[in-house]
Amino acid sequence: MSGRELFGTDGVRGQANAYPMTAEMALRLGAAAGRYFRSDGSSGHRVVIGKDTRLSGYMFENALTAGLTSTGMNVLLLGPVPTPAVGYLTRSMRADVGIMISASHNPAHDNGIKFFGPDGFKLSDEAEAEIEAMVLDGVDPTAAGSIGRAKRIDDGRFRYVERAKSTFPANRMLTGLRIVVDCANGAAYRTAPEVLWELGAEVVAIGVEPNGVNINDGCGSTNVQLAARTVVERRADLGICLDGDADRVMILDETGAVADGDQIMALLATLWASEDRLRGGALVATVMSNLGLERHLAAQGLGLERTPVGDRYVVERMRAGGFNLGGEQSGHIVMTDYTTTGDGLIAALQFLAAMSQSGKLASELVRQFEPVPQLLRNVRFKPGAKPLEDAEVKAEIAAAEKRLAGQGRLLIRKSGTEPLIRVMAECEDKAVLTETVGTIVDTVERRLGS
């Protein structure tokens, strides 16, 4: 192990029971995190652990608990809760560290481990690098008399429910609205329907029967077709699609049309700017956000700050620049007035607040700007392969950049959470767009095959 082999753009992630997502590695990560956050050797340090609904979550929860308690950390187990709940409860419960066991939108056979600092924000690259170094070097356990304790926290979900509700205008209700909420058979399968119902909505809940292996399976923010059909069939006013750990969202209007993260951010930025609530006069998004969003904001005199892919990098830029709104096209919406990380449910509540305030239908709000045609294709590769270092691939990418100069943009990157090369381009000419992306993908696939 060298460099940042364990940590990607969002913690440690991979297929369960295969390196690096093994019980042994989770134990070592727990011990390293415990030593890192208990470096002064004093007692009373605590960590909160949440998880989504994957079967492997039980294994990693126990392994992390063993590693953490072996270094003297006291562990508070939240059970299945959304990722943003861990960020919130880490700070609320005065914990030294928060850990979420989840692979987000990935299939059930994957899992991951994400770390939050005592302020509720995800750890920096530097902190993750130090923990990874400790995993490599090994950690000495604490003395027998200083071993930590573990305790189940039964009301963590309810604390988060109250927090989410508090972000919705106190003088408003959702009475009269029929809302479809797709919880992806994941971490929010109870919290999201509860919040919407307590605020007065008629709730049609789908994706709320987790069995350990059906998380994100044909449902959720990456598979909105089921929710779209349900919205139309039940004549709902709105659809809310969360992913497995509920840190991202897609919004559906009453016709089933989808608003992605860019459209949601555009709506909130416009509304907040009109109310003088948008700090810094800009929002923060990644290099993946559509060029149409940038043009839409510029027309209003608002800026767009771009970061590398990953909501953690969005948050870092927001904190450094004093911005309070940011996110990703994939549906991570970060509102630091309310949350420390992407929160799909609270973002949906802000959309509902805009509906309530304006008196408009969802269909009048989901299309804030006309996107520039964008095409994204993924190429899977075997671990260890380095397709972007191949001379022929590099030459084809250079030719594509030259072809798009002045009329679009090209983004090629290696995924930080899966063994994928992501090829994304934007161009007003759809024929050029299709040809450009297709040529690069074909070249990568042919070179990988060789």
Buried (B, 14 or more C-beta within 10 A) or exposed (E): EEEEEBBBBBBBBBBBEEEBBBBEBBBBBBBBBBBBBBEEEEEEBBBBBBBBBBBBBEBBBBBBBBBBBBBBBBBBBBBBBBBBBBBBBBBBBEBBBBBBBBBBBBBBBBBBBBBBBBEBBBBEEEBBBBBBEBBEEEBEBBEEEBBBEBEEBEEBBEBBBEBBBEBBEEEEEBEEBBBBBBBBBBBBBBBBBBBBBBBEBBBBBBBBEBEEBBBBBEBBBBBBEBBBBBBBEBEBBBBBBBBBBBBBBBBBBBEBBBBBBBBBBBBBBBBBBEEEEBBBEBBBBBBBBBBBBBBBBEEEEBBBBBBBBBBBBBBBBBBEBEBBBBBBBBBBBBBBEBBBBBBBBBBBBBBBBBBBEEEEBBBEBBBBBEBBBBBEBEBEBEEEBEBBEBEEBBEBBEBBBEBBEEEBBBBBBBBBBBBBBBBBBBBEEEEBBBBBBBBBBEBBBEBBEE
